[in-house]
Amino acid sequence: MEVDNRPWYWIPILNFASGLPYAIIISVSVIMYKNLGISNEDIGIYTSLLYLPWVIKPLWSPFIDLYSTKRKWFLAMQLVISIAFLIVGLSIPMNHFFVISLAVFWVAAFASASNDVASDGFYMLALEKDQQSFFLGIRSTFYRLSMLTGNGLIVIIGGYLEQEYGDKQKAWSYTMIIVGLLMTLITIYNYFATPRTEKAIVKNSVEAEKASFSSVFSSFFQKKQIGIALAFILLFRLGESQLLKMLTPFLIDDISVGGIGLTTQDVGIIYGTFGVISLTVGGIIGGIVISRDGLGKWMLPMILAMHLPIIGFILLAHFHPTSVYYIYATVIAEQFGYGFGFAAFMMYLIYVADGESKTSHYSIATGFMALGMMLPGMLSGFIQEYLGYGNFFIWVFLATIPGLILSRFLIYPKEFGKKVGQENS
C-alpha cells in the first residue's frame, strides 16, 4: 500500500472530528438542558444513557472492518453527526424538544462512536509505524482542542446568545445549528483531505477478521487477574462519573438552591477553557513521569491527585465564596489532577489490552470503562436531589474509595510504560 506523505493535511482535522461530537453529546448537552429547564434527575439519567454507544462499540466495530473502507465509514458517520446536530437545533423550539433532541443525540452518539472506530483504524492503515508514533502527540493535541472548542467556545457562544436574545430556547437552537454547520464543514474538508489508500488491505483481511473475532473477544476474558481488573475498571471512575454530570448544574444553579449561580458564559470560560488547559497540562506531565519511571511508582500518587481535589467542591458547596477566583482555583486543581491521574488509569488499560489483538482488547476495556461512567451517572441526579449539593460532593468523594482499594491488589510490571527502547506505550 502506498503510504500518504501528507498526514499534516488530514490528521489534525480528522481527530478534531472525533473529539467535538463527544464533547457536544456528553458535556455540552448537560449545560444546554440545564439552561432549558430540565431537572437534574432527568439530566443525570438521560444524558448518561448517551454513553451507551461507546460502551457497546466493540460489538459492532468488526463490521466496520469487514464492510467498505474506514474512510467511507468515517465520512458517512460525520455526515450523520452534522445532520443530527442541525436537527437538534431545529427541534429545540418544539413542545417535545427534550424527547426529540435526546433521540437525535442518541443517533449522533452511535455515529460518533463508529466514527472513532473508523478513524482509529484508518490512522493505523494510512501511516507507517514510525509516522504513527510521531503523530500520536498531534492526534492527542487536536482531540483536546476539539474538547476545548466544545466545552469552551460553543458554551460561550450559547451564553452570549442567551444574553443577546433573552430567550434560551432561541439561543441554544442557533448554537446547535452553528455546531451542525461546523461539523458539515469539517466533513467536507475530510472528504477532500484524507487519502484513498486502504481498499486492498480491507479486502485481504476480511476472511481473517471473520474467523478471529469470536476468539479475540473470548480471549480478553481469559487474561490473568481479569476479574479484579474489570472490577477496578468499572469502579475507578465511580465518583468521577457522578461529579461530571452534576458539576455543571452546581455551577449554574442559584445560590438559594445550593449552587454557585454562574452564567453560561462563566461556565464556558472557567470550565471549558482554563479547565481544559489544566487537563491537557496534567495529562502531558502524567505521560512524561510514567514514561520516565514506569507505572508502579506513580499509580497511587496519580489516583490521589485525581480524587483529592473533590474536597474543593465540598468546600465550595458548603461555604459559597463570593470571589470567582476560588472557583477558578478549584476547577483548575480538579482538572489538572484529573489529567495527571487519568494517565495512570489509561496506562493500566494499555497493560490489560497488551498482547495479541491489543487493538480489539483495548476497545473492549474502554467499553467497560464507559459502562462504569454510564451507570453511576444515571443515578447522579437522583442522589444529588436527595442529598443536596454539599452532601452530594461528600458522597462523590467517598465513592472514590473502592477504586483506590482495588488498585492495591492489581498485579502489573512496575516498570510498565517506562520508555526503555520501546516504540510506544
VOPAGU-2260 file (C-alpha; in pm, 1 decimal, decimal comma):
REM VOPAGU-2260
SITE   aa  ch    i         X         Y         Z
SITE  MET   A    0       0,0       0,0       0,0
SITE  GLU   A    1     123,5     345,6     -81,1
SITE  VAL   A    2     157,1     542,9     237,3
SITE  ASP   A    3      36,1     901,6     236,1
SITE  ASN   A    4     318,3    1153,3     269,4
SITE  ARG   A    5      97,7    1448,3     366,3
SITE  PRO   A    6     -51,4    1345,3     701,9
SITE  TRP   A    7     -33,3    1702,9     831,3
SITE  TYR   A    8    -319,4    1784,5     592,5
SITE  TRP   A    9    -565,1    1535,0     742,0
SITE  ILE   A   10    -461,8    1403,3    1085,7
SITE  PRO   A   11    -536,8    1723,6    1285,4
SITE  ILE   A   12    -890,2    1777,3    1149,5
SITE  LEU   A   13    -976,8    1406,3    1147,8
SITE  ASN   A   14    -902,0    1387,9    1521,1
SITE  PHE   A   15   -1082,6    1716,7    1581,3
SITE  ALA   A   16   -1386,6    1549,2    1419,7
SITE  SER   A   17   -1368,0    1271,2    1681,4
SITE  GLY   A   18   -1349,9    1493,4    1988,1
SITE  LEU   A   19   -1603,4    1765,3    1903,2
SITE  PRO   A   20   -1913,4    1540,7    1876,2
SITE  TYR   A   21   -1818,7    1364,7    2201,0
SITE  ALA   A   22   -1787,9    1699,7    2381,7
SITE  ILE   A   23   -2124,0    1819,7    2247,4
SITE  ILE   A   24   -2312,7    1495,8    2319,1
SITE  ILE   A   25   -2168,9    1417,2    2662,7
SITE  SER   A   26   -2083,3    1758,3    2813,6
SITE  VAL   A   27   -2247,9    2047,6    2628,6
SITE  SER   A   28   -2584,8    1869,7    2626,1
SITE  VAL   A   29   -2583,2    1883,9    3008,1
SITE  ILE   A   30   -2533,1    2262,8    3004,0
SITE  MET   A   31   -2795,4    2307,6    2732,5
SITE  TYR   A   32   -3061,2    2100,2    2909,6
SITE  LYS   A   33   -2989,8    2269,6    3243,0
SITE  ASN   A   34   -3046,2    2610,4    3085,8
SITE  LEU   A   35   -3362,9    2488,3    2915,3
SITE  GLY   A   36   -3517,3    2391,7    3248,7
SITE  ILE   A   37   -3463,5    2014,6    3258,8
SITE  SER   A   38   -3433,5    1869,9    3611,9
SITE  ASN   A   39   -3107,5    1731,9    3748,5
SITE  GLU   A   40   -3264,3    1382,9    3775,5
SITE  ASP   A   41   -3356,7    1378,1    3406,6
SITE  ILE   A   42   -3021,5    1527,5    3304,5
SITE  GLY   A   43   -2834,6    1263,3    3502,6
SITE  ILE   A   44   -3021,3     958,6    3376,7
SITE  TYR   A   45   -3082,1    1050,0    3013,6
SITE  THR   A   46   -2751,8    1214,4    2924,4
SITE  SER   A   47   -2568,7     924,5    3092,7
SITE  LEU   A   48   -2750,2     684,1    2859,8
SITE  LEU   A   49   -2576,7     864,7    2575,2
SITE  TYR   A   50   -2257,2     682,8    2687,3
SITE  LEU   A   51   -2408,4     350,3    2574,4
SITE  PRO   A   52   -2274,9     355,8    2216,1
SITE  TRP   A   53   -1920,0     389,4    2348,8
SITE  VAL   A   54   -1991,5     101,7    2590,6
SITE  ILE   A   55   -2101,4    -141,3    2319,9
SITE  LYS   A   56   -1891,7     -23,3    2025,7
SITE  PRO   A   57   -1666,6    -333,5    2049,6
SITE  LEU   A   58   -1972,7    -539,4    1946,6
SITE  TRP   A   59   -2017,2    -370,8    1608,8
SITE  SER   A   60   -1664,2    -244,8    1540,5
SITE  PRO   A   61   -1581,4    -566,0    1343,6
SITE  PHE   A   62   -1847,9    -470,8    1087,6
SITE  ILE   A   63   -1656,1    -151,0    1021,0
SITE  ASP   A   64   -1352,1    -367,7     949,0
SITE  LEU   A   65   -1545,2    -612,4     732,1
SITE  TYR   A   66   -1753,2    -386,9     512,0
SITE  SER   A   67   -1644,0     -98,8     290,7
SITE  THR   A   68   -1342,4     116,7     385,0
SITE  LYS   A   69   -1261,7     309,8     701,9
SITE  ARG   A   70   -1263,4     632,1     501,5
SITE  LYS   A   71   -1616,4     577,7     373,3
SITE  TRP   A   72   -1729,5     487,5     723,5
SITE  PHE   A   73   -1596,1     797,8     897,8
SITE  LEU   A   74   -1714,1    1031,3     622,7
SITE  ALA   A   75   -2064,2     881,5     636,8
SITE  MET   A   76   -2071,6     899,1    1017,2
SITE  GLN   A   77   -1950,2    1259,9    1023,1
SITE  LEU   A   78   -2228,4    1349,4     778,1
SITE  VAL   A   79   -2483,8    1178,7    1004,6
SITE  ILE   A   80   -2347,0    1371,7    1305,0
SITE  SER   A   81   -2370,2    1701,1    1113,8
SITE  ILE   A   82   -2732,5    1638,9    1018,8
SITE  ALA   A   83   -2815,6    1523,7    1372,3
SITE  PHE   A   84   -2684,7    1845,2    1531,0
SITE  LEU   A   85   -2882,8    2052,6    1280,2
SITE  ILE   A   86   -3198,7    1857,9    1368,4
SITE  VAL   A   87   -3133,2    1908,6    1741,3
SITE  GLY   A   88   -3109,4    2283,9    1679,1
SITE  LEU   A   89   -3435,3    2285,3    1483,0
SITE  SER   A   90   -3614,0    2072,8    1747,0
SITE  ILE   A   91   -3540,6    2295,8    2047,5
SITE  PRO   A   92   -3828,7    2542,4    1985,4
SITE  MET   A   93   -4075,0    2247,7    1968,4
SITE  ASN   A   94   -4302,3    2142,5    2255,8
SITE  HIS   A   95   -4145,4    1798,8    2297,6
SITE  PHE   A   96   -3789,5    1912,2    2231,3
SITE  PHE   A   97   -3639,7    1706,2    2516,2
SITE  VAL   A   98   -3755,7    1370,1    2379,7
SITE  ILE   A   99   -3682,4    1463,9    2017,5
SITE  SER   A  100   -3337,3    1606,1    2085,2
SITE  LEU   A  101   -3241,3    1308,5    2304,3
SITE  ALA   A  102   -3343,4    1066,4    2030,3
SITE  VAL   A  103   -3133,5    1258,5    1777,2
SITE  PHE   A  104   -2839,0    1284,0    2019,0
SITE  TRP   A  105   -2868,4     905,5    2055,2
SITE  VAL   A  106   -2826,8     863,1    1678,5
SITE  ALA   A  107   -2535,4    1108,7    1684,3
SITE  ALA   A  108   -2372,3     914,2    1969,2
SITE  PHE   A  109   -2378,9     587,7    1771,2
SITE  ALA   A  110   -2241,5     771,0    1468,8
SITE  SER   A  111   -1969,9     934,3    1682,5
SITE  ALA   A  112   -1860,4     602,1    1837,5
SITE  SER   A  113   -1848,6     447,6    1487,4
SITE  ASN   A  114   -1653,0     747,9    1361,1
SITE  ASP   A  115   -1396,8     690,4    1639,1
SITE  VAL   A  116   -1351,6     323,8    1541,8
SITE  ALA   A  117   -1315,4     404,4    1171,3
SITE  SER   A  118   -1080,5     699,2    1228,4
SITE  ASP   A  119    -852,1     497,2    1457,9
SITE  GLY   A  120    -839,8     213,4    1206,3
SITE  PHE   A  121    -771,9     449,5     917,3
SITE  TYR   A  122    -485,2     608,9    1108,7
SITE  MET   A  123    -317,4     269,7    1151,8
SITE  LEU   A  124    -368,4     176,3     786,7
SITE  ALA   A  125    -266,0     505,0     625,0
SITE  LEU   A  126      60,7     562,0     814,4
SITE  GLU   A  127     383,1     368,8     862,0
SITE  LYS   A  128     479,9     267,8    1217,2
SITE  ASP   A  129     729,8     548,3    1263,5
SITE  GLN   A  130     475,4     803,4    1141,5
SITE  GLN   A  131     214,6     664,8    1382,9
SITE  SER   A  132     449,0     719,0    1677,5
SITE  PHE   A  133     537,0    1070,4    1563,6
SITE  PHE   A  134     174,9    1178,7    1518,7
SITE  LEU   A  135      42,3    1037,4    1848,9
SITE  GLY   A  136     101,8    1372,2    2019,2
SITE  ILE   A  137     -57,1    1563,5    1731,4
SITE  ARG   A  138    -366,6    1344,4    1747,9
SITE  SER   A  139    -397,6    1398,3    2122,4
SITE  THR   A  140    -345,2    1773,5    2090,4
SITE  PHE   A  141    -618,0    1821,9    1831,4
SITE  TYR   A  142    -855,6    1594,0    2019,0
SITE  ARG   A  143    -806,5    1813,9    2325,3
SITE  LEU   A  144    -850,6    2127,0    2111,5
SITE  SER   A  145   -1184,5    1990,0    1994,2
SITE  MET   A  146   -1287,9    1936,9    2357,5
SITE  LEU   A  147   -1180,4    2293,8    2429,3
SITE  THR   A  148   -1391,7    2414,4    2136,3
SITE  GLY   A  149   -1696,3    2224,9    2259,3
SITE  ASN   A  150   -1672,4    2288,3    2633,5
SITE  GLY   A  151   -1533,5    2638,5    2589,9
SITE  LEU   A  152   -1613,1    2821,6    2267,5
SITE  ILE   A  153   -1951,9    2658,1    2196,5
SITE  VAL   A  154   -2069,6    2713,3    2555,1
SITE  ILE   A  155   -1952,6    3076,7    2541,1
SITE  ILE   A  156   -2147,1    3123,2    2216,4
SITE  GLY   A  157   -2455,6    2972,8    2379,9
SITE  GLY   A  158   -2418,2    3203,8    2680,3
SITE  TYR   A  159   -2366,1    3508,1    2458,4
SITE  LEU   A  160   -2678,9    3430,9    2255,4
SITE  GLU   A  161   -2876,7    3382,3    2578,1
SITE  GLN   A  162   -2787,0    3737,8    2678,5
SITE  GLU   A  163   -2831,2    3874,6    2326,0
SITE  TYR   A  164   -3181,8    3737,2    2268,7
SITE  GLY   A  165   -3307,0    3695,2    2625,1
SITE  ASP   A  166   -3452,8    3366,5    2503,2
SITE  LYS   A  167   -3267,1    3047,6    2599,5
SITE  GLN   A  168   -3456,0    2829,8    2353,5
SITE  LYS   A  169   -3365,9    3051,7    2059,5
SITE  ALA   A  170   -3006,3    3083,8    2185,8
SITE  TRP   A  171   -2946,8    2709,0    2208,5
SITE  SER   A  172   -3134,5    2642,1    1886,4
SITE  TYR   A  173   -2896,2    2874,2    1700,0
SITE  THR   A  174   -2596,7    2733,9    1890,3
SITE  MET   A  175   -2670,7    2375,5    1784,8
SITE  ILE   A  176   -2731,2    2485,1    1426,4
SITE  ILE   A  177   -2387,7    2651,4    1433,9
SITE  VAL   A  178   -2237,3    2324,1    1562,3
SITE  GLY   A  179   -2410,1    2132,0    1283,8
SITE  LEU   A  180   -2275,9    2369,0    1019,7
SITE  LEU   A  181   -1925,6    2345,6    1170,8
SITE  MET   A  182   -1938,2    1964,5    1155,2
SITE  THR   A  183   -2056,7    1986,9     793,5
SITE  LEU   A  184   -1754,5    2198,6     701,1
SITE  ILE   A  185   -1525,1    1953,7     881,3
SITE  THR   A  186   -1680,9    1660,9     692,1
SITE  ILE   A  187   -1632,2    1835,3     357,7
SITE  TYR   A  188   -1269,5    1912,1     444,5
SITE  ASN   A  189   -1203,8    1549,3     543,7
SITE  TYR   A  190   -1358,7    1430,1     216,4
SITE  PHE   A  191   -1102,7    1623,0      15,5
SITE  ALA   A  192    -803,9    1593,9     253,5
SITE  THR   A  193    -796,1    1226,3     355,1
SITE  PRO   A  194    -610,1     982,5     125,1
SITE  ARG   A  195    -776,4     688,0     -51,6
SITE  THR   A  196    -517,1     421,1      24,5
SITE  GLU   A  197    -677,8     133,4     214,7
SITE  LYS   A  198    -907,4     -65,8     -16,5
SITE  ALA   A  199    -670,9    -357,6     -81,3
SITE  ILE   A  200    -594,4    -408,7     286,2
SITE  VAL   A  201    -959,4    -421,2     379,4
SITE  LYS   A  202   -1037,8    -678,5     109,6
SITE  ASN   A  203    -744,8    -901,7     200,3
SITE  SER   A  204    -824,5    -901,0     571,1
SITE  VAL   A  205   -1197,7    -979,3     557,8
SITE  GLU   A  206   -1176,4   -1358,0     591,4
SITE  ALA   A  207    -920,2   -1339,8     869,9
SITE  GLU   A  208   -1136,7   -1093,4    1061,7
SITE  LYS   A  209   -1444,7   -1316,4    1027,6
SITE  ALA   A  210   -1254,3   -1617,1    1157,5
SITE  SER   A  211   -1088,5   -1446,7    1450,4
SITE  PHE   A  212   -1347,9   -1213,0    1604,5
SITE  SER   A  213   -1510,1   -1463,4    1841,3
SITE  SER   A  214   -1172,6   -1593,6    1963,9
SITE  VAL   A  215   -1040,3   -1239,8    2006,6
SITE  PHE   A  216   -1344,7   -1141,8    2213,6
SITE  SER   A  217   -1335,3   -1452,0    2434,8
SITE  SER   A  218    -958,4   -1435,6    2485,3
SITE  PHE   A  219    -998,7   -1098,1    2659,1
SITE  PHE   A  220   -1184,7   -1267,9    2944,6
SITE  GLN   A  221    -913,2   -1530,7    2981,3
SITE  LYS   A  222    -646,3   -1279,1    3076,8
SITE  LYS   A  223    -466,3   -1312,5    3409,1
SITE  GLN   A  224    -644,2   -1140,9    3702,0
SITE  ILE   A  225    -926,4   -1030,2    3469,0
SITE  GLY   A  226   -1189,7   -1031,7    3748,0
SITE  ILE   A  227   -1006,7    -778,0    3964,6
SITE  ALA   A  228    -903,9    -582,6    3655,9
SITE  LEU   A  229   -1265,4    -543,7    3539,3
SITE  ALA   A  230   -1381,8    -452,6    3889,5
SITE  PHE   A  231   -1114,6    -181,9    3901,4
SITE  ILE   A  232   -1203,5     -52,8    3553,4
SITE  LEU   A  233   -1573,2     -35,8    3644,5
SITE  LEU   A  234   -1529,9     121,6    3990,0
SITE  PHE   A  235   -1230,6     350,1    3943,2
SITE  ARG   A  236   -1449,2     629,3    3799,8
SITE  LEU   A  237   -1745,9     570,7    4033,0
SITE  GLY   A  238   -1709,0     912,8    4193,9
SITE  GLU   A  239   -1594,7    1098,6    3883,6
SITE  SER   A  240   -1888,1     970,6    3673,5
SITE  GLN   A  241   -2132,6    1135,8    3914,2
SITE  LEU   A  242   -1924,5    1450,7    3957,7
SITE  LEU   A  243   -1910,1    1515,8    3582,8
SITE  LYS   A  244   -2288,5    1501,8    3546,1
SITE  MET   A  245   -2374,2    1730,1    3837,5
SITE  LEU   A  246   -2082,6    1974,3    3829,1
SITE  THR   A  247   -2230,2    2198,2    3559,1
SITE  PRO   A  248   -2576,1    2212,0    3726,6
SITE  PHE   A  249   -2396,4    2302,2    4051,7
SITE  LEU   A  250   -2209,8    2588,4    3886,2
SITE  ILE   A  251   -2524,6    2721,7    3713,6
SITE  ASP   A  252   -2787,2    2668,1    3986,4
SITE  ASP   A  253   -2880,4    2964,8    4201,6
SITE  ILE   A  254   -2722,7    3005,1    4545,5
SITE  SER   A  255   -3069,9    2967,7    4700,4
SITE  VAL   A  256   -3077,9    2600,4    4593,1
SITE  GLY   A  257   -2714,8    2534,3    4686,1
SITE  GLY   A  258   -2547,5    2621,9    4354,9
SITE  ILE   A  259   -2288,4    2883,2    4267,4
SITE  GLY   A  260   -2504,1    3096,9    4037,3
SITE  LEU   A  261   -2267,6    3139,7    3742,1
SITE  THR   A  262   -2382,3    3239,1    3394,0
SITE  THR   A  263   -2343,4    3003,8    3097,8
SITE  GLN   A  264   -2058,5    3220,3    2964,6
SITE  ASP   A  265   -1880,3    3196,4    3301,0
SITE  VAL   A  266   -1900,7    2817,2    3284,5
SITE  GLY   A  267   -1766,0    2819,7    2929,2
SITE  ILE   A  268   -1469,1    3034,0    3026,9
SITE  ILE   A  269   -1388,0    2867,2    3360,8
SITE  TYR   A  270   -1455,0    2502,0    3291,9
SITE  GLY   A  271   -1425,5    2481,6    2916,7
SITE  THR   A  272   -1115,3    2698,7    2881,5
SITE  PHE   A  273    -899,3    2709,4    3195,0
SITE  GLY   A  274   -1025,5    2365,3    3291,0
SITE  VAL   A  275    -935,7    2201,8    2958,7
SITE  ILE   A  276    -594,8    2371,7    2953,9
SITE  SER   A  277    -525,7    2236,7    3303,5
SITE  LEU   A  278    -649,2    1893,8    3195,1
SITE  THR   A  279    -410,8    1895,8    2898,4
SITE  VAL   A  280    -110,0    2007,6    3103,2
SITE  GLY   A  281    -185,5    1745,9    3368,8
SITE  GLY   A  282    -212,9    1474,3    3104,9
SITE  ILE   A  283     117,3    1573,6    2943,1
SITE  ILE   A  284     302,1    1572,2    3276,8
SITE  GLY   A  285     140,4    1241,9    3370,8
SITE  GLY   A  286     259,3    1082,0    3048,3
SITE  ILE   A  287     610,8    1218,9    3096,2
SITE  VAL   A  288     658,1    1086,7    3450,7
SITE  ILE   A  289     519,3     741,8    3365,0
SITE  SER   A  290     749,1     716,1    3062,1
SITE  ARG   A  291    1038,8     815,4    3287,6
SITE  ASP   A  292     968,3     599,0    3594,9
SITE  GLY   A  293     707,0     339,0    3499,4
SITE  LEU   A  294     350,1     287,7    3623,1
SITE  GLY   A  295     436,2     125,7    3957,0
SITE  LYS   A  296     587,0     436,9    4113,3
SITE  TRP   A  297     302,4     667,1    4008,3
SITE  MET   A  298     -19,0     462,8    4033,0
SITE  LEU   A  299    -106,8     561,8    4392,8
SITE  PRO   A  300       7,7     927,8    4371,8
SITE  MET   A  301    -187,6     971,8    4048,7
SITE  ILE   A  302    -505,8     820,1    4190,5
SITE  LEU   A  303    -481,1    1054,8    4489,8
SITE  ALA   A  304    -410,7    1352,7    4261,2
SITE  MET   A  305    -723,8    1267,9    4065,0
SITE  HIS   A  306    -959,0    1232,9    4362,3
SITE  LEU   A  307    -837,1    1468,0    4638,6
SITE  PRO   A  308    -941,5    1788,5    4450,8
SITE  ILE   A  309   -1305,7    1683,3    4501,5
SITE  ILE   A  310   -1258,8    1829,6    4850,1
SITE  GLY   A  311   -1252,4    2171,0    4680,2
SITE  PHE   A  312   -1610,6    2123,9    4557,6
SITE  ILE   A  313   -1718,4    2011,9    4905,1
SITE  LEU   A  314   -1581,9    2342,6    5037,4
SITE  LEU   A  315   -1743,8    2545,5    4756,2
SITE  ALA   A  316   -2082,0    2384,5    4823,6
SITE  HIS   A  317   -2065,1    2450,0    5198,6
SITE  PHE   A  318   -1911,5    2799,4    5208,0
SITE  HIS   A  319   -2017,6    2957,2    4872,9
SITE  PRO   A  320   -1726,4    3202,8    4841,0
SITE  THR   A  321   -1813,2    3526,4    4664,9
SITE  SER   A  322   -1482,9    3554,8    4478,4
SITE  VAL   A  323   -1476,7    3380,6    4141,4
SITE  TYR   A  324   -1107,2    3308,1    4191,1
SITE  TYR   A  325   -1188,8    3032,9    4441,3
SITE  ILE   A  326   -1399,1    2868,8    4172,2
SITE  TYR   A  327   -1119,0    2909,1    3916,5
SITE  ALA   A  328    -869,1    2754,7    4157,4
SITE  THR   A  329   -1095,1    2459,6    4239,9
SITE  VAL   A  330   -1172,9    2378,7    3876,5
SITE  ILE   A  331    -808,7    2417,7    3770,2
SITE  ALA   A  332    -690,1    2189,3    4053,7
SITE  GLU   A  333    -959,0    1930,0    3977,2
SITE  GLN   A  334    -891,7    1925,2    3603,7
SITE  PHE   A  335    -513,0    1919,8    3643,3
SITE  GLY   A  336    -543,3    1635,1    3893,4
SITE  TYR   A  337    -781,1    1452,8    3661,1
SITE  GLY   A  338    -547,8    1485,6    3360,8
SITE  PHE   A  339    -245,4    1384,6    3568,7
SITE  GLY   A  340    -416,9    1093,5    3744,3
SITE  PHE   A  341    -606,5     961,6    3444,1
SITE  ALA   A  342    -273,4     892,5    3270,3
SITE  ALA   A  343    -216,1     606,4    3517,8
SITE  PHE   A  344    -560,2     460,2    3455,3
SITE  MET   A  345    -516,7     472,1    3076,6
SITE  MET   A  346    -172,0     315,9    3103,8
SITE  TYR   A  347    -324,4      32,1    3306,6
SITE  LEU   A  348    -586,2     -17,9    3032,6
SITE  ILE   A  349    -299,9     -45,6    2782,0
SITE  TYR   A  350    -143,6    -312,2    3008,0
SITE  VAL   A  351    -472,0    -505,1    3027,2
SITE  ALA   A  352    -503,2    -497,2    2647,0
SITE  ASP   A  353    -136,5    -585,0    2585,1
SITE  GLY   A  354     -54,5    -894,7    2382,3
SITE  GLU   A  355    -222,5   -1038,1    2075,8
SITE  SER   A  356    -528,7    -848,0    1949,0
SITE  LYS   A  357    -440,2    -548,6    2164,2
SITE  THR   A  358    -644,1    -309,3    1949,1
SITE  SER   A  359    -963,7    -512,4    1995,5
SITE  HIS   A  360    -889,7    -578,0    2362,2
SITE  TYR   A  361    -829,6    -208,3    2425,0
SITE  SER   A  362   -1166,1    -134,2    2265,6
SITE  ILE   A  363   -1332,1    -386,4    2499,1
SITE  ALA   A  364   -1153,8    -239,8    2803,6
SITE  THR   A  365   -1264,2     113,2    2715,3
SITE  GLY   A  366   -1617,0     -20,5    2666,5
SITE  PHE   A  367   -1617,1    -139,0    3028,7
SITE  MET   A  368   -1474,1     199,1    3129,0
SITE  ALA   A  369   -1766,0     372,2    2956,0
SITE  LEU   A  370   -2008,9     137,2    3132,7
SITE  GLY   A  371   -1853,6     243,5    3462,7
SITE  MET   A  372   -1926,2     603,0    3364,5
SITE  MET   A  373   -2278,8     544,4    3237,8
SITE  LEU   A  374   -2446,4     353,4    3521,7
SITE  PRO   A  375   -2345,3     577,8    3817,4
SITE  GLY   A  376   -2406,2     887,6    3605,6
SITE  MET   A  377   -2765,8     775,6    3550,8
SITE  LEU   A  378   -2827,7     784,6    3926,7
SITE  SER   A  379   -2632,5    1103,2    3997,5
SITE  GLY   A  380   -2926,6    1341,6    3955,6
SITE  PHE   A  381   -3144,3    1147,1    4197,5
SITE  ILE   A  382   -2863,7    1123,7    4454,3
SITE  GLN   A  383   -2789,9    1496,9    4426,3
SITE  GLU   A  384   -3155,7    1594,3    4466,5
SITE  TYR   A  385   -3185,1    1370,7    4773,3
SITE  LEU   A  386   -2860,2    1478,3    4942,1
SITE  GLY   A  387   -2821,9    1839,6    4824,2
SITE  TYR   A  388   -2501,2    1962,9    4664,3
SITE  GLY   A  389   -2290,4    1977,3    4982,9
SITE  ASN   A  390   -2355,6    1619,1    5090,7
SITE  PHE   A  391   -2353,2    1500,1    4729,6
SITE  PHE   A  392   -1989,7    1603,0    4686,4
SITE  ILE   A  393   -1903,1    1424,5    5012,6
SITE  TRP   A  394   -2069,1    1111,8    4870,4
SITE  VAL   A  395   -1875,3    1152,6    4544,7
SITE  PHE   A  396   -1551,1    1170,6    4742,2
SITE  LEU   A  397   -1639,7     853,0    4936,0
SITE  ALA   A  398   -1727,6     678,7    4608,3
SITE  THR   A  399   -1362,9     705,5    4500,4
SITE  ILE   A  400   -1251,3     471,6    4782,2
SITE  PRO   A  401   -1344,1     133,1    4622,6
SITE  GLY   A  402   -1127,0     204,4    4318,6
SITE  LEU   A  403    -839,9     313,6    4543,0
SITE  ILE   A  404    -862,8     -10,2    4745,2
SITE  LEU   A  405    -880,9    -229,7    4434,7
SITE  SER   A  406    -574,7     -59,1    4287,6
SITE  ARG   A  407    -363,3    -204,8    4569,4
SITE  PHE   A  408    -449,7    -560,0    4454,7
SITE  LEU   A  409    -359,8    -512,5    4088,8
SITE  ILE   A  410     -61,1    -707,4    3959,8
SITE  TYR   A  411     135,6    -549,0    3675,1
SITE  PRO   A  412     502,8    -485,7    3594,3
SITE  LYS   A  413     613,6    -185,2    3797,7
SITE  GLU   A  414     825,9     -71,3    3504,4
SITE  PHE   A  415     534,1     -90,0    3260,6
SITE  GLY   A  416     513,9     223,7    3048,0
SITE  LYS   A  417     875,7     319,1    3114,9
SITE  LYS   A  418    1049,2     426,5    2797,9
SITE  VAL   A  419    1330,6     175,6    2757,0
SITE  GLY   A  420    1381,5     126,8    2385,1
SITE  GLN   A  421    1007,7      79,6    2330,8
SITE  GLU   A  422     822,0     210,7    2031,5
SITE  ASN   A  423     519,7     341,5    2213,0
SITE  SER   A  424     345,2     296,8    2545,4
